Amino acid sequence: MARIRRFSSRVDAEMAASMLLANGIDATVMNDDSGGMHPNLAFGLGTSEVIVPDEQLEEATALLDMAQGTSQLGPDDATSPGGRLWLRIGALLVVAGIVLVVLSSELELRWF
């Protein structure tokens, strides 16, 4: 079995696997979600992967490449340089905002 592509959401991975199955390729979706106990881990972290048998790898790659140009299917941005940069910056800004609000309420600061 070979990992053909990693997706940022489980939904995209399931759609890709369904397309491959419809074209006669034995595709399976693998998720790193602690055996289903933490399904939120499979969303937004790039942990959903589509795997196919080694002998169907070339055909599956060609189908996904063709579908990528015509639909919303796409590989996870973790493979491109800076693909997750904006996600990390956004998360950092949210955390900084929460810390600022908590500290200002603890120090009884007035904003206006």
C-alpha positions in Angstrom: 0.0 0.0 0.0 1.2 3.5 -0.8 0.1 6.9 0.5 -1.0 8.8 -2.6 -2.0 12.1 -1.1 -2.5 13.8 2.3 -5.6 16.1 2.7 -6.3 18.8 5.2 -9.8 17.6 5.9 -11.3 14.2 6.2 -14.1 15.2 3.9 -11.8 16.0 1.1 -10.0 12.7 1.6 -13.3 10.7 1.6 -14.3 12.5 -1.6 -11.0 11.6 -3.3 -11.3 8.0 -2.2 -14.9 7.8 -3.4 -13.8 9.1 -6.8 -11.0 6.5 -7.0 -13.3 3.7 -5.9 -15.8 4.7 -8.6 -13.0 4.3 -11.1 -12.1 0.8 -9.9 -9.2 1.7 -7.7 -9.1 0.2 -4.1 -8.6 3.4 -2.1 -8.7 3.7 1.6 -8.7 6.7 3.9 -6.4 6.6 6.9 -6.9 9.1 9.8 -4.8 9.9 12.8 -7.8 10.4 15.2 -6.8 8.0 18.0 -9.0 5.2 16.8 -12.1 7.5 16.6 -11.8 8.8 20.1 -10.7 12.3 18.9 -12.3 12.8 15.5 -11.4 16.5 15.7 -7.7 15.6 15.1 -8.6 14.7 11.5 -9.8 18.2 10.7 -7.4 20.9 9.7 -4.2 19.1 10.7 -3.5 17.3 7.5 -3.8 13.9 9.0 -6.2 12.3 6.5 -4.4 10.3 3.9 -5.6 8.3 0.9 -3.8 5.1 0.3 -3.9 2.7 -2.7 -2.3 -0.6 -3.6 1.2 -0.2 -5.1 0.1 -1.6 -8.5 -2.7 1.1 -8.8 -0.5 4.0 -7.7 0.1 5.5 -11.2 -3.5 5.4 -12.3 -4.7 6.8 -9.0 -2.2 9.7 -9.2 -3.3 10.5 -12.7 -7.0 10.5 -11.7 -6.4 12.8 -8.7 -4.2 15.1 -10.7 -6.9 15.4 -13.3 -9.6 15.9 -10.7 -7.6 18.6 -8.9 -7.8 20.9 -11.9 -11.6 20.5 -12.3 -12.9 20.3 -8.7 -12.2 21.4 -5.1 -10.1 18.3 -4.5 -6.6 19.3 -3.6 -3.6 18.1 -1.7 -2.8 19.4 1.8 -0.9 22.7 1.8 1.6 21.3 4.2 3.7 20.1 1.3 4.0 23.6 -0.2 6.4 26.2 1.3 4.5 28.4 3.7 1.3 26.6 3.2 0.3 26.6 6.8 1.9 30.0 7.7 -1.4 31.9 7.7 -3.1 29.3 9.8 -0.3 29.5 12.4 -0.4 33.3 12.3 -4.1 33.4 12.9 -3.9 30.9 15.8 -1.2 33.0 17.3 -3.3 36.2 17.0 -6.3 34.5 18.6 -4.2 33.3 21.5 -2.6 36.7 22.0 -6.1 38.3 22.0 -7.3 35.9 24.6 -4.3 36.5 26.8 -4.7 40.3 26.4 -8.3 40.2 27.5 -7.6 37.9 30.5 -4.7 40.0 31.6 -6.6 43.3 31.2 -9.5 42.0 33.3 -7.1 40.7 36.0 -5.3 44.1 36.1 -8.6 46.0 35.9 -7.4 47.9 32.8 -10.0 50.2 31.1 -9.9 50.2 27.2 -12.0 53.4 26.9 
